[in-house]
Amino acid sequence: MALTIEELLTLPEDGLRHELLDGLHVVTPAPEYPHQAVLGKFHLAIAKALEGNPGLELTWTPAPDAAPITLNLLHLFESVLGPLS
């Protein structure tokens, strides 16, 4: 089902992930505990590796207003695994 961003933003909160991909409304379930536990450990390991590098920052999602040297998990995953789409 095609939606506009305005329509997407009016959807009620239901615990699911709603996205627009090329105008198509895509719904996926929220990640479950095992996924989140591994992601948390991964995040902590990378954050620890970045300690002492004041110009680097680890973020969870793309931050359009962040400094250009922000390290982003999505970019890290894609650099290791290739494009995720």
C-alpha beads as a LAMMPS data file, in Angstrom:
LAMMPS data file: protein, C-alpha beads

85 atoms
84 bonds

1 atom types
1 bond types

-500.0 500.0 xlo xhi
-500.0 500.0 ylo yhi
-500.0 500.0 zlo zhi

Masses

1 110.0

Atoms # bond

1 1 1 0.000 0.000 0.000
2 1 1 1.485 3.340 -1.026
3 1 1 1.541 6.122 1.581
4 1 1 2.895 9.631 1.883
5 1 1 5.192 10.580 4.767
6 1 1 2.335 12.651 6.185
7 1 1 0.066 9.588 6.233
8 1 1 2.805 7.432 7.752
9 1 1 3.296 9.913 10.596
10 1 1 -0.398 9.743 11.511
11 1 1 -0.394 5.960 12.071
12 1 1 -1.017 4.948 15.689
13 1 1 1.854 3.481 17.733
14 1 1 1.417 -0.298 17.615
15 1 1 4.861 -1.660 18.493
16 1 1 5.650 -2.482 14.872
17 1 1 8.206 -0.817 12.647
18 1 1 6.559 1.217 9.884
19 1 1 8.745 2.441 7.023
20 1 1 8.350 3.969 3.604
21 1 1 10.550 2.269 1.025
22 1 1 10.213 3.966 -2.351
23 1 1 6.716 5.064 -1.310
24 1 1 5.662 1.553 -0.260
25 1 1 4.430 1.087 3.313
26 1 1 6.443 -1.755 4.871
27 1 1 5.620 -3.148 8.327
28 1 1 7.980 -5.402 10.286
29 1 1 7.823 -6.651 13.861
30 1 1 10.012 -5.062 16.493
31 1 1 13.257 -6.955 17.179
32 1 1 13.043 -9.553 19.932
33 1 1 15.301 -10.049 22.949
34 1 1 18.108 -12.166 21.405
35 1 1 18.620 -9.629 18.613
36 1 1 18.631 -6.690 21.020
37 1 1 21.012 -8.457 23.444
38 1 1 23.559 -9.127 20.697
39 1 1 23.185 -5.598 19.332
40 1 1 23.765 -4.165 22.810
41 1 1 26.952 -6.193 23.275
42 1 1 28.147 -5.201 19.802
43 1 1 27.469 -1.537 20.533
44 1 1 29.356 -1.693 23.847
45 1 1 32.365 -3.382 22.207
46 1 1 32.581 -0.747 19.471
47 1 1 32.071 2.104 21.963
48 1 1 34.905 0.733 24.099
49 1 1 37.151 0.478 21.024
50 1 1 36.416 4.151 20.262
51 1 1 37.437 5.370 23.733
52 1 1 40.286 7.838 23.500
53 1 1 39.159 9.015 20.039
54 1 1 37.338 12.253 20.888
55 1 1 36.413 12.948 17.256
56 1 1 34.435 9.718 16.842
57 1 1 30.937 8.981 18.049
58 1 1 28.803 5.850 17.779
59 1 1 25.117 6.366 16.959
60 1 1 22.219 3.940 16.556
61 1 1 20.571 5.470 13.497
62 1 1 21.606 7.823 10.711
63 1 1 21.910 11.316 12.159
64 1 1 21.612 13.852 9.329
65 1 1 22.845 16.725 11.506
66 1 1 25.776 14.787 13.012
67 1 1 29.395 15.604 12.363
68 1 1 30.776 13.923 9.221
69 1 1 33.075 11.720 11.303
70 1 1 30.206 10.082 13.205
71 1 1 30.500 6.287 13.072
72 1 1 27.148 4.722 12.341
73 1 1 26.262 1.070 12.879
74 1 1 24.427 0.848 9.554
75 1 1 27.499 2.037 7.667
76 1 1 29.682 -0.319 9.689
77 1 1 27.428 -3.302 8.943
78 1 1 27.320 -2.436 5.254
79 1 1 31.077 -2.038 5.070
80 1 1 31.434 -5.573 6.459
81 1 1 28.402 -7.300 4.910
82 1 1 27.737 -5.228 1.807
83 1 1 24.459 -3.409 1.077
84 1 1 21.667 -4.588 3.347
85 1 1 18.842 -3.768 0.938

Bonds

1 1 1 2
2 1 2 3
3 1 3 4
4 1 4 5
5 1 5 6
6 1 6 7
7 1 7 8
8 1 8 9
9 1 9 10
10 1 10 11
11 1 11 12
12 1 12 13
13 1 13 14
14 1 14 15
15 1 15 16
16 1 16 17
17 1 17 18
18 1 18 19
19 1 19 20
20 1 20 21
21 1 21 22
22 1 22 23
23 1 23 24
24 1 24 25
25 1 25 26
26 1 26 27
27 1 27 28
28 1 28 29
29 1 29 30
30 1 30 31
31 1 31 32
32 1 32 33
33 1 33 34
34 1 34 35
35 1 35 36
36 1 36 37
37 1 37 38
38 1 38 39
39 1 39 40
40 1 40 41
41 1 41 42
42 1 42 43
43 1 43 44
44 1 44 45
45 1 45 46
46 1 46 47
47 1 47 48
48 1 48 49
49 1 49 50
50 1 50 51
51 1 51 52
52 1 52 53
53 1 53 54
54 1 54 55
55 1 55 56
56 1 56 57
57 1 57 58
58 1 58 59
59 1 59 60
60 1 60 61
61 1 61 62
62 1 62 63
63 1 63 64
64 1 64 65
65 1 65 66
66 1 66 67
67 1 67 68
68 1 68 69
69 1 69 70
70 1 70 71
71 1 71 72
72 1 72 73
73 1 73 74
74 1 74 75
75 1 75 76
76 1 76 77
77 1 77 78
78 1 78 79
79 1 79 80
80 1 80 81
81 1 81 82
82 1 82 83
83 1 83 84
84 1 84 85
